Amino acid sequence: MVQWVATTNLDKTAQVLEQQLCSAHSAKVRLAAFHALADRASTAKRPLHYLEEAFKNRYYEEVVASALQGYLKVAMRDATNQRRILPILRDALSHSFANIRKQALASLETLLPENSPQADLMALDCNQSDIVQSGLIRLYQRGMLNHLEVSRQLMLLQNHRNTEIRQTAFYVSLLSQPKLIEALKQQGDTQTLRTLSDFDDFRLLRGTLLDNASSTAANNNVKQSDEAIRLTLSTQDFISQADSTQASKSKAKKAKSKKPAAESINLSNDTLEPLLQSLSNSHEDISFRAAYALACLQDKRAFGTLISLMSHEDSAIIRAGVATALGHLNIEDAKAVLPTLLDDKDAGVRQVAMQAYGKLADNALSWAATGFASKHQDIHEQSLALFLKHVAADSSNSGNSSDKSAQMSSEMTDILLQALNNPFTSIRLEVVKVLLNRQFKQSSDNISKNVSDDISDSTIVDIIKLLQQSLFEDVHQVAIEEWQRLLLAMNSKHKTNKTNNTEETSHQKTNQAVLTLFFADTFTAIRKQAFDIALKQSKHLGFADVMLNALASPYADTKQLALTTVQAKANTTQLTQLMPALVAMFADDSIELRKQALTVALALTDLQLTILANKNGTDDQPNQHEALITAALNSPYPDIQLTVAQLLASQSRLYADEEQAQRSDEQAYQVFKHYLELPMPSQGKKSDSYTVAQSCKPSAIWLV
C-alpha cells in the first residue's frame, strides 16, 4: 500500500506517507514511508520537512535513526545546511533512545574536523551519562587527550555527581600518561588494566542499527552492548587477583627477604600527576582508585589515603581493595594495620586481607599466627590450612640443621598454643589430631620396628604438657585417647616380642611422666579417665607406681580414688612402696583425706590386736609401725595426732614388751595433756584444734 501511494501524484500523498512514519504495523512499512518521502524531497517546497517529521517520532527508533542519517548526508553535501543541522545533532545527544544518542555523537564526529575534539566536548556537556562516558572514551580513542580544554574537562568531571562519569574521567586521565600505563602493566594492576582494555575495545555504534560489525559479532555482543565498560569492582575481583599472584608470592617467601625486592617504579611527579591529584578527590571511589594504583607502583604516598579508607563502612569493595593495596605497598606500616581487616564484618574483605597479609608476613607460621588472632572462623580455617601445610613441609625437611630446627620448633610452639586455645572446636581439634598423629605415629613405627625411641618418648611428654595448656577439655580428651592408643601399641609389642630392659625402662618412665601430667589435669573427667586407664594397665605400668602418681596429684578427688583403691587392692609388697606417700598425706589440707590416709595406713600395717600381741613379729613390722606412729604424731593437724594417741593408749597394754608399752602410753599422754591444757577460746571463736580436742576429751580423760 505504501509503495503504491508513493507512486501516485495525489495532493495528499505526502501527508499520508508522513502518517505512516508512525504506523504500528511493522518497521518495513515505516521505513518504506520514510524512503518514499526522501525520494520526493528534492521536488518538495521544504526538502527537509520529512526529516523533521521523522526526527519528532517518539516511538520508533529506526525512523529517528533514518532521520539522523538523512541529516548527516544533507550536511555532508551542503555546507549551507550544516549550520542548521549541527544544533539538531547536538540536541540528539540527549534523545530518549540510547542508540540515537550514540548515532548523534558519531555523526558529529564525522561532520566536524577530524583533528578537533569539539564533537566529544559537546558530548561532555550532555545530560545523559552514557553519552558523557562515550565522549570521554572517544577523546582517548581519537588521540585528543593533549588538548588543554580536554585536560580541564577531565579534572572537572572527576568530581561529577554521577559515579560512572567521574570514574571514566579518572581512567581516561591516566591514559594521558603512556609511561604511567606501561608501569601499571608491569606491576600487574589488573583492576585498572581491565577497564583500560575495555576502553580500547569500545565501539561507539555497537548495538545500534548502524553497527557495521558482522552479524555474528553483533549477536555475540547483544548483551555486552549495555555494559561494555566494566567500572564496577567487587571483592571477588581482589580475591581472584590475589589467587593469581599466589605462586609468585610463595617464591618470594622462600627468598627470605622481607624488604621490597625492587625499589618503587621510578616515575616523575609529572607522570604521576593524574594519580596524585586524585588522591585528594572528595569522592572516595576516585581517591581509592588513585591510592590503589599508587600502591601497585609501591609509592608510599598512597598509605595515608588507604588508611583513611580502611574503615569505610558503606563499601566492602573499597575495604577489600585497601587490603589488596596494602599488600602491594609492602611496607612495615602496612603490615601493622592490615590485621585489622581480618576482623571485618564482610567475609570477602577478610579473605582478601588474609591473602594480602601473606605478602607481608615473615613466613608461613607468622602468617598463620596472625590469622588465628582473628575473631572469625573462616580466617581461622585459612590459617589452619597454612599451618598444616607448614607441618607437612617441616616433616619432609626433617634433615635440616639443628639450629634451624630448634628455631622453627620454638615458633611452631607459639602457634600451637594459639591453636590449642582456639575458640572454634573444629579448628583446635584438627590441630591437636595432626600434631598427635605426627608424633605418635613416629613412636608407633619405632615400636613396630623394635627400635629404641628415647627421644620420641620425651617428645610425647612434651606434647602432653603442651596440650594441657589448652583451656578446652576436648583438647585434653583427644590427648588422653591418643595416649591410650599408644599404651595398647606398647602392650601388643610386649605380647609378640621380647623387649630389652633398657627400652622397657624408658617406656615406663615415659608413661609415669604422662600419668603425672594427667593426674594434675585441670579437668575432673580427664583425671578420672587417666586413673581408670592406668588401673586397667597396672600390670604393665606397675600398681604401686600408678598409686604413687595419683597420691601426688594436687587434686583431692584423684587422691581419694587412689586411697580407696589402695585400701581395697594393695598387698604387703606394694605397702612398702606406698607407705611414705600415705604418711605424707597426714599433713594434707583436707581432713577427709588425712583421716582416710591414716585409716588405710593403719590397716595396711596390720596394727591389729593379733599383730601387736604376737611376740614373734619381725623387725620390719615394729620399724614400720614406729615410723607410722611418729609421722602421725608429728602431723600439724590435731585430728591425726589425737586419733593415733587414742589408738596408742587403748592398745598399749597388748604389747608384750613392757618398755614398749610404757613408751606408747607416754606418747599418748603427752598428746592428751597438750590438748586438755588448751585455753578455752572466747565464745563464737572456737578453733578447729579446740573443737577436735573437746570431741576427744571424754575418752582421753578415761584413758589417762
Number of C-alpha atoms within 10 A of each C-alpha: 8 18 13 7 16 20 10 11 9 9 8 10 15 21 11 14 24 19 13 18 25 21 17 11 9 10 16 12 18 24 19 18 26 23 16 20 25 18 11 13 17 11 8 14 8 9 14 18 15 25 21 15 17 26 21 12 15 13 14 18 20 21 24 24 22 20 23 24 17 18 23 21 14 16 19 15 10 11 11 11 14 19 11 12 19 20 11 16 23 20 14 22 29 20 18 13 16 18 22 24 26 26 24 29 26 19 21 23 19 13 18 15 11 11 10 14 21 18 24 26 18 17 27 24 15 19 12 17 18 20 26 25 21 23 26 29 26 27 21 18 17 14 14 20 22 12 12 10 13 21 16 10 16 23 17 12 20 24 19 14 10 11 18 19 23 24 22 25 27 24 25 25 23 20 20 18 17 11 15 23 18 13 16 19 15 12 16 16 21 17 19 19 16 13 19 22 12 15 23 13 12 17 18 19 20 22 20 18 14 14 14 12 13 9 10 8 11 17 12 11 15 12 11 13 17 12 10 16 22 15 18 12 13 15 21 15 17 27 21 13 18 22 13 11 13 16 10 10 17 14 10 15 17 9 9 10 10 16 12 14 10 7 10 15 16 9 13 10 10 11 16 17 15 22 25 18 12 23 24 15 15 11 17 18 18 24 22 26 24 27 30 31 24 26 26 26 26 24 20 16 14 25 22 11 18 26 17 12 20 23 16 14 11 8 15 21 21 25 28 29 28 33 33 27 29 32 27 25 27 24 17 13 11 21 18 11 14 22 20 14 23 27 17 22 12 16 17 19 27 27 24 28 32 28 24 28 29 23 26 26 20 15 16 17 22 20 20 28 24 22 28 25 17 20 15 18 17 15 23 26 17 16 26 21 15 18 23 17 14 17 17 12 11 15 11 10 11 10 9 11 9 10 9 10 15 12 10 14 13 12 14 18 13 14 18 21 17 18 26 26 19 22 17 15 14 12 20 23 21 16 20 21 15 14 17 20 14 14 17 21 13 15 24 21 14 14 19 14 10 15 12 18 18 16 10 17 22 16 16 20 18 13 18 19 15 14 24 21 15 20 15 19 17 16 22 25 17 16 20 21 14 15 21 16 13 18 20 13 16 18 14 13 17 14 9 8 11 10 14 10 9 11 16 16 13 16 20 17 16 19 22 19 18 24 26 20 19 26 27 20 22 19 16 15 13 20 25 17 16 24 23 13 17 24 18 11 17 16 9 16 19 15 18 19 18 21 27 20 23 28 26 18 21 13 16 17 17 22 22 17 16 23 24 14 14 22 17 10 10 19 12 11 9 17 19 14 14 20 20 15 17 26 21 16 23 28 18 17 12 12 14 11 20 23 17 19 29 22 15 21 25 17 12 20 18 14 16 14 11 10 16 20 16 13 11 8 11 9 8 9 15 15 11 13 17 13 14 22 22 14 19 26 21 14 19 13 19 20 23 22 21 22 17 22 26 20 14 20 21 16 18 22 17 16 18 13 12 12 10 13 18 15 13 22 21 16 18 26 19 12 19 24 13 10 19 17 10 12 8 12 11 8 6 6 8 11 12 12 13 18 15 16 22 15 11 18 16 10 13 23 12 7 15 11
